[in-house]
């Protein structure tokens, strides 16, 4: 048996359960339509849940509200905006939210990528398994 090869380019970090709000919209919508929670994140993507699932390959826009660090001022931006493609969905047909993952294709503003990088590398979050 050969060892499993890690396909991810970036390390994933666990986010506080139920405290990291995420909103999603399809690209043809003007407003974010669905709210959920993120489980873990990397510089390349996010794993999350929503009340509605999307098929892999679906392009979406994401707003991720990262928790502030205790030392951060309230005036510092909190939300990261990105475009992404859904790459995985847990389709076990159980009732409840759908769990899925998305890969970021680009960030909406130049500062979004830097904000995400700073937040996840600040030492506050544990590496995900």
Beta strands, then each sheet from edge to edge (+ up, - down):
strand 1: 13-14
strand 2: 21-26
strand 3: 34-41
strand 4: 45-50
strand 5: 59-65
strand 6: 79-89
strand 7: 98-107
sheet 1: 1+ 3- 2+ 5- 6+ 7- 4+
end
